[in-house]
Structure formats: C-alpha cells, structure tokens
C-alpha cells in the first residue's frame, strides 16, 4: 500500500475521429475477443456473457449492457455515453483512459477492478459494488452513488464532486488523498477509514454528524 497516486485530471481517451459501426462479429461477443475502433451506437448487448474481452478505442452511445456478465473485461481508450450498464457484472474489470457520461449503472458490480484515468459524469451509479477496487486518477462528477460499496477499495486517486453518497460504505477503504467537494454524505459507513481524505469545508458539517454517530455521541439541538 505504498503506491503514490499520480496527480492531475484523467487523461482523455485516444479514440479515432471515425469508428466503424459494429457488425455481427462485434455484436456476438466471445471469450477473449478483442474489438478495436468500433462504434456500438444503439447496440443491444444486454445479457451478453464473455470473459476477458477487450474493447480498444471503441465508442458506446445508447448501448444496452444491462445484466451482462463480462468478467475481466478491459476498456482502453473508450467513450461511453448515455448507455445502460445497470446490473452489469464486471468483476476484475480494467478501465484505462475511459469517459462515462450520462450513463445508468445502478447495481453495477465492478469489484476488484482497476480504474486508471477514468471520468464519470452525470451517471446514476447507485447500489454499485466497488469492493477491493483500485482508483488511479478517477473523477466522479455529479453522480448518484447512493448506497455504493467501496469496502476495502483503494481510493487514494479518486475525487468526488457534487455526488450523492448517501449511505455509501467505506469500511477499511484506503482514503489518504481522496477528495470530496459538495457531496451528500449522510448515512455513510466506515467513517473511521477516512484518515487523510481531503474534504471541502462545505461538507464538514454533515461529516461531523457522521463522526458523532460513529463515536456514539448524541447530538441534542434542544434548548436547555
């Protein structure tokens, strides 16, 4: 756990200006398949099952991946827009230089994954499972992460801005350097793991109540 996260915003995906539309070969996902420079626009991959597939320099727009099972999947230099990733099971996923914008990802399971240079924006990612995952220069902006599970995740390279983290779990997470700004933090679990986290002053009031509850302190606002 001596890794020092790289600073700076996530690097942008290196996707070509033009992508080839997905054909039958790209739509019938198979184990250990590599798909390159392909556009999955309005594609239906819901319920697909394939292990160790690689998407290299691909684009996804209005793509349906709901309920798919893609263990060990890799997304490299990809853009994912307004797509449905709800209940996608992607344990041990690897994302490198990926942007996800306006996506629905309720119930996404990406535990034990590695996320490097990844930007989530305006995503509905409540009830997601990030247990044991590692975040290296990852940003969450204006995302719904209510009930998300970051248990034992390495969040030293993650930042959260304008996110709803109501009821999110951080038990035994590594937090030194993780950044939070204008986030909803009520009901979070694992507050004792927040050593070294960087919190904006606007978030301190809510966080103080969480600390108090964790220490068994009763906050009484009544007059004496």
C-alpha distance (Angstrom), angle and dihedral (degrees) to the residues before:
residue distance angle dihedral
X1 . . .
X2 3.82 . .
X3 3.79 94.3 .
X4 3.79 114.9 131.1
X5 3.83 109.8 -146.6
X6 3.78 116.7 -129.9
X7 3.80 113.4 -110.4
X8 3.77 128.2 -131.5
X9 3.81 135.6 59.6
X10 3.82 119.7 -52.2
X11 3.76 115.1 -80.0
X12 3.80 114.2 -110.0
X13 3.82 120.7 -108.4
X14 3.78 114.3 -97.6
X15 3.80 97.5 -133.4
X16 3.82 123.5 159.0
X17 3.79 118.9 -107.8
X18 3.81 89.6 -118.0
X19 3.78 127.5 37.8
X20 3.78 130.1 -167.9
X21 3.79 115.2 -114.5
X22 3.78 114.0 -109.1
X23 3.77 113.4 -97.8
X24 3.78 132.6 -168.7
X25 3.80 92.2 -74.8
X26 3.82 92.5 54.6
X27 3.80 94.1 42.5
X28 3.81 95.1 52.9
X29 3.78 97.9 67.6
X30 3.81 117.1 -155.5
X31 3.79 135.0 -173.4
X32 3.82 114.7 -77.7
X33 3.80 91.8 2.3
X34 3.81 118.8 155.2
X35 3.80 117.1 -147.8
X36 3.80 118.0 -168.2
X37 3.84 134.4 -167.4
X38 3.81 93.6 -12.1
X39 3.82 129.7 149.1
X40 3.80 114.6 -141.0
X41 3.80 96.2 -168.3
X42 3.83 113.5 168.1
X43 3.81 88.3 -13.0
X44 3.80 120.8 157.9
X45 3.81 111.3 -139.3
X46 3.79 95.0 149.5
X47 3.79 112.3 148.0
X48 3.81 93.7 9.6
X49 3.80 116.8 155.4
X50 3.79 122.4 -156.1
X51 3.79 132.6 138.5
X52 3.81 126.4 -138.2
X53 3.80 94.7 -1.2
X54 3.83 117.7 165.3
X55 3.81 125.0 -146.4
X56 3.81 107.2 -165.0
X57 3.84 120.1 -171.8
X58 3.80 93.2 -18.5
X59 3.78 134.1 149.8
X60 3.79 126.8 -139.9
X61 3.81 120.8 -167.7
X62 3.80 123.2 168.5
X63 3.79 86.3 -12.3
X64 3.79 119.6 162.9
X65 3.80 114.6 -137.1
X66 3.78 97.1 149.1
X67 3.78 113.4 148.0
X68 3.81 94.0 1.9
X69 3.81 120.2 146.5
X70 3.81 112.3 -142.6
X71 3.81 109.0 158.8
X72 3.79 113.5 -171.6
X73 3.82 92.8 9.9
X74 3.82 118.0 165.8
X75 3.79 126.1 -152.7
X76 3.81 112.1 -170.1
X77 3.83 122.2 -179.8
X78 3.80 93.0 -12.0
X79 3.81 136.2 148.5
X80 3.80 119.4 -149.2
X81 3.81 117.1 -169.7
X82 3.82 132.6 -179.8
X83 3.79 91.0 -21.4
X84 3.81 131.3 148.0
X85 3.81 112.9 -116.6
X86 3.78 95.7 156.3
X87 3.81 114.3 148.3
X88 3.80 90.5 -1.2
X89 3.81 108.6 158.4
X90 3.79 108.4 -145.6
X91 3.79 106.5 155.9
X92 3.83 114.1 178.6
X93 3.82 90.0 13.5
X94 3.79 118.3 169.0
X95 3.82 119.4 -150.3
X96 3.79 120.0 -177.1
X97 3.82 122.3 178.6
X98 3.80 95.6 -11.3
X99 3.80 132.1 151.0
X100 3.81 123.0 -158.2
X101 3.79 115.7 -169.0
X102 3.80 129.6 179.2
X103 3.79 93.0 -10.9
X104 3.77 129.2 153.8
X105 3.81 109.5 -133.7
X106 3.80 105.0 158.1
X107 3.81 109.3 160.7
X108 3.81 94.8 8.3
X109 3.83 109.9 164.3
X110 3.80 111.4 -151.5
X111 3.78 100.6 150.1
X112 3.80 119.9 160.4
X113 3.80 89.2 16.7
X114 3.79 131.3 142.7
X115 3.81 119.3 -132.5
X116 3.79 118.4 -172.6
X117 3.81 123.7 174.4
X118 3.81 93.7 -7.4
X119 3.81 126.2 154.1
X120 3.82 122.6 -163.1
X121 3.82 115.2 -169.4
X122 3.82 130.1 176.9
X123 3.80 91.6 -11.8
X124 3.80 127.1 153.4
X125 3.79 99.7 -136.5
X126 3.78 103.1 154.3
X127 3.82 120.7 151.2
X128 3.80 90.6 17.6
X129 3.80 122.7 156.4
X130 3.82 116.1 -132.5
X131 3.80 97.6 155.3
X132 3.84 114.2 156.9
X133 3.83 90.9 -0.5
X134 3.82 122.5 141.9
X135 3.80 122.3 -135.8
X136 3.80 118.0 -159.6
X137 3.83 111.4 178.8
X138 3.81 97.3 -19.8
X139 3.80 125.6 156.2
X140 3.80 129.6 -161.5
X141 3.81 112.5 -166.6
X142 3.82 124.7 -179.1
X143 3.81 92.1 -16.2
X144 3.79 130.3 150.6
X145 3.81 104.4 -127.6
X146 3.80 97.2 158.9
X147 3.79 110.6 156.0
X148 3.82 93.2 6.3
X149 3.81 115.2 157.5
X150 3.82 116.3 -134.7
X151 3.80 95.3 163.2
X152 3.84 110.6 161.0
X153 3.81 90.9 -8.2
X154 3.80 120.4 147.2
X155 3.80 102.3 -123.1
X156 3.79 98.8 166.0
X157 3.80 91.1 114.8
X158 3.82 97.3 42.6
X159 3.79 131.3 101.0
X160 3.80 129.5 -170.3
X161 3.81 122.4 -159.9
X162 3.79 124.3 179.3
X163 3.81 92.3 -12.4
X164 3.79 130.6 149.5
X165 3.81 105.3 -128.5
X166 3.79 96.0 165.3
X167 3.79 109.1 158.5
X168 3.82 93.9 -2.1
X169 3.80 115.4 155.9
X170 3.81 123.7 -129.9
X171 3.78 102.3 167.7
X172 3.83 112.1 160.1
X173 3.81 90.6 -9.9
X174 3.81 119.6 151.5
X175 3.79 104.2 -119.5
X176 3.82 110.3 164.6
X177 3.81 105.6 132.1
X178 3.81 96.7 9.0
X179 3.81 107.7 137.3
X180 3.81 129.7 -143.5
X181 3.81 126.3 -174.6
X182 3.82 128.7 172.3
X183 3.80 92.4 -13.2
X184 3.79 130.4 151.7
X185 3.82 103.8 -119.8
X186 3.80 104.0 168.8
X187 3.77 116.3 138.0
X188 3.80 96.5 8.2
X189 3.80 117.4 158.7
X190 3.78 129.9 -140.1
X191 3.80 96.3 36.3
X192 3.80 90.3 158.0
X193 3.82 87.7 69.2
X194 3.82 92.3 63.0
X195 3.79 96.0 92.7
X196 3.80 108.5 140.5
X197 3.80 95.9 11.7
X198 3.82 115.5 140.5
X199 3.80 112.1 -129.9
X200 3.80 126.8 -175.9
X201 3.83 114.8 -123.6
X202 3.82 89.7 -115.7
X203 3.81 88.8 66.3
X204 3.80 98.4 46.2
X205 3.81 97.4 87.3
X206 3.80 94.4 57.6
X207 3.79 90.4 41.5
X208 3.82 91.1 53.0
X209 3.81 89.9 59.5
X210 3.80 90.0 50.7
X211 3.81 90.2 51.1
X212 3.78 90.8 48.6
X213 3.79 92.8 52.5
X214 3.81 91.2 47.3
X215 3.83 89.3 53.9
X216 3.78 93.3 45.9
X217 3.80 93.3 -112.2
X218 3.78 115.6 154.1
X219 3.80 112.7 -140.0
X220 3.79 109.1 -149.9
X221 3.82 115.0 -173.2
X222 3.80 93.5 178.7
X223 3.81 122.5 116.2
X224 3.79 119.4 -101.8
